[in-house]
Amino acid sequence: MSNAYDVVVIGSGIVGLGTAYAAARRGLTVLVIDRTDAPLGATVRNFGHLCISAQSGEAREYGDASRELWLRLSRDAGFWLRETGTLIVARHADELALLEASADEGLVLLSAADLEAAAPVRPGLAVGGGLLTADLQTDPRTAAPAIAAYLAALGVEFRMRTSVGRVEAGRVHTSRGTVEAGTVVVAVNHDIDQVLPDLAESVGIERCSLDMLRVRVDITLDAPLLTGWSLVRYSRFARLHEAGAVRERLHAERPDLAAVDLNQMYTQLPDGSLIIGDTHARGVSIPPFQPEESARLLLAETESLFGIPAPTVIERWQGVYASGPNEFLRVEHEPGILVLAATTGIGMTTGLGLAEHSLAARFGAAPSEGTA
């Protein structure tokens, strides 16, 4: 093993893997360090939904770049990914008005009949809908390991089960010794305070926990499905004036769902199981205890939306991601130490693009590829 690299990446989540990929494509020597033996954080505890068209501004820029990288990696690393777009069910006139107000590039409006033909929602429930055309879906549990294996084949070195004690310009001090680095990239998501506590405190990074379920159902969902609860979260829609009426009505009608900060959405995996979620709670530290009421609410809303009997729960888990005042943390903490994180729940959607843009700004475009 070498102890000197052009780029040392701390963290093997999607931003860390994306950084290693961007560096390797530029011919740089790369080491990835992680305290676990495989990606176990937000990168595998999500819907696998790459919700590109629902973003705006900086997030849309990173999302567009991520889309091309996801397509390339799925081909080269050999994992499941589908170009489905994302369906949106509007169950109220104000949700349809919000979709209509945002209907430009990347969003196709659907009639109620078209939405019901495309998604197995309960008949008569929808007043209309939409299709976000650029979105993708993958299985995060298989995608992340496949990307890591592909990077290893490209020559990226992984030093797993290795903790980082201190980071300084040109050096990373680990439980397996000190590593020399031309550039250090800290990509540890919600554990920024474990590596750079002063930075985490100064920019207001905390943790957001999610309750999620995987269930067995007798329906087929050919694309991820969003609801009005999703529209008031994603920036393409949430920034519009019409979102206020949707949010006010939803909170007034269902204060119990508002209290758990619901994002009611669904993705179906190749084995037919359905991922449903999710709730949100924030804090510097997150208690590990999941209230059963959150699961009950998620299941009841699933029954109501699809008009099905109570689904059988296969798995329950708690997701955790970094939460901050902005959508991203992208800063050179000290000369040669870059800190990268998606500080909302859109890391899978934007993380590869965030890494690519950051490495391109430092090292230039990858040879023969232009800017991804």
C-alpha positions, 0 to 999 in steps of 0.5 A, spaced: 500 500 500 502 506 498 501 512 503 501 518 498 496 519 493 493 525 489 486 525 492 484 522 498 477 521 499 474 520 506 467 517 506 464 512 501 457 514 500 455 517 493 459 523 494 465 520 496 464 515 490 463 520 485 469 524 487 473 518 486 470 517 480 471 524 477 479 523 480 480 517 477 477 519 470 483 525 470 488 520 471 489 521 479 491 516 484 486 516 489 485 513 496 478 512 499 477 511 507 471 509 510 470 507 518 465 501 515 466 495 511 461 498 505 457 504 504 451 503 510 449 510 510 444 515 506 447 512 500 443 505 501 438 508 506 434 511 500 428 510 495 433 510 489 430 515 486 434 520 482 429 526 482 432 531 477 427 534 474 424 536 481 430 541 482 432 548 481 438 552 481 444 549 483 441 542 485 438 542 478 445 543 475 448 538 479 442 533 478 443 534 470 450 532 471 449 526 475 444 524 470 449 523 465 454 520 470 449 515 473 447 512 466 455 511 464 456 508 471 450 503 470 453 501 463 460 500 465 459 498 473 453 493 471 447 495 476 440 496 475 437 503 473 431 505 469 429 511 465 422 511 467 421 519 469 417 520 475 409 520 476 406 525 480 398 524 482 394 530 484 389 529 489 386 536 489 385 542 485 390 546 488 396 541 487 394 541 479 394 548 479 401 547 482 403 542 477 400 547 471 404 553 474 411 549 474 409 546 467 415 547 462 421 543 460 421 536 463 414 536 466 408 533 462 401 534 465 397 528 465 389 528 465 386 524 471 385 518 466 392 518 463 395 518 471 390 512 473 393 509 466 400 510 468 399 508 476 395 504 480 392 509 484 385 508 487 380 509 481 377 516 482 382 519 487 386 523 482 384 530 479 390 530 474 398 529 474 404 530 471 410 526 469 417 528 470 421 526 464 428 526 466 428 522 472 431 515 473 431 510 478 436 505 481 436 500 487 441 503 492 443 497 495 446 494 489 448 500 485 453 503 491 457 496 491 457 496 484 460 503 483 465 501 489 467 495 485 468 498 478 472 504 481 477 498 484 478 495 478 480 502 475 485 503 480 482 506 486 484 504 492 479 503 498 482 503 505 475 500 509 474 499 517 479 505 518 477 511 522 480 518 521 482 522 527 485 528 524 485 532 517 490 537 515 493 540 509 497 535 505 495 529 511 490 525 513 491 521 520 488 515 520 487 508 525 492 505 520 497 511 520 498 517 516 497 518 509 500 524 504 495 527 500 495 532 494 488 534 495 483 531 501 476 531 500 471 530 506 465 527 504 462 524 510 455 527 510 452 527 516 458 525 520 462 532 518 462 533 526 466 527 527 471 530 522 471 537 522 466 539 528 468 546 528 466 547 521 459 543 522 457 548 528 459 554 524 455 552 518 449 549 522 450 542 520 445 537 524 442 530 522 435 529 519 432 522 521 427 518 516 422 512 518 422 508 511 419 501 510 419 496 504 413 492 503 410 486 499 404 489 495 400 486 489 401 492 484 406 494 479 409 501 479 413 503 473 416 509 475 417 513 482 410 516 484 410 523 488 404 526 491 402 533 494 406 532 500 412 531 495 411 537 491 411 542 497 418 539 499 422 539 492 424 546 490 422 546 483 415 546 486 416 549 493 418 556 491 412 557 487 406 561 490 401 556 488 405 551 493 403 555 499 395 553 498 397 546 497 402 546 504 396 550 508 391 545 506 395 539 507 397 541 514 390 543 516 387 537 513 392 532 516 396 535 522 398 528 524 402 527 517 405 534 518 407 533 525 412 527 522 414 532 516 411 527 511 414 526 504 409 521 501 412 517 495 413 510 493 418 506 488 418 499 486 424 495 486 426 489 481 423 484 486 416 487 486 417 490 493 415 497 494 419 502 498 414 507 502 416 513 506 418 518 509 418 522 515 423 527 518 426 529 524 432 533 525 437 534 531 445 534 532 444 527 535 438 522 533 435 517 538 435 510 535 428 509 537 422 509 531 415 510 533 410 505 531 405 511 529 410 513 524 409 506 520 402 506 522 401 513 518 405 511 512 402 504 511 395 507 512 396 512 507 399 507 502 392 503 503 388 509 501 392 512 495 392 505 492 386 502 495 389 496 497 389 491 503 394 493 509 401 491 505 406 486 509 412 489 512 418 486 509 423 491 513 423 497 517 429 502 517 432 509 519 435 513 514 440 519 516 442 525 512 446 531 513 441 537 514 443 544 513 441 551 512 442 550 504 442 545 499 449 544 499 456 544 503 461 545 498 467 549 501 475 549 501 476 548 509 483 549 509 488 549 503 487 543 499 481 540 504 475 540 500 468 539 504 462 536 500 455 534 502 448 535 500 445 538 506 438 536 504 435 529 502 437 529 495 444 526 495 443 520 490 440 525 485 445 530 485 452 527 489 455 525 482 454 532 479 456 535 485 463 531 486 464 532 478 463 540 478 468 540 484 473 536 481 473 539 475 474 546 478 480 544 481 483 539 476 480 541 469 475 537 465 476 529 464 480 528 458 476 527 452 470 528 455 469 535 456 465 537 462 460 532 464 
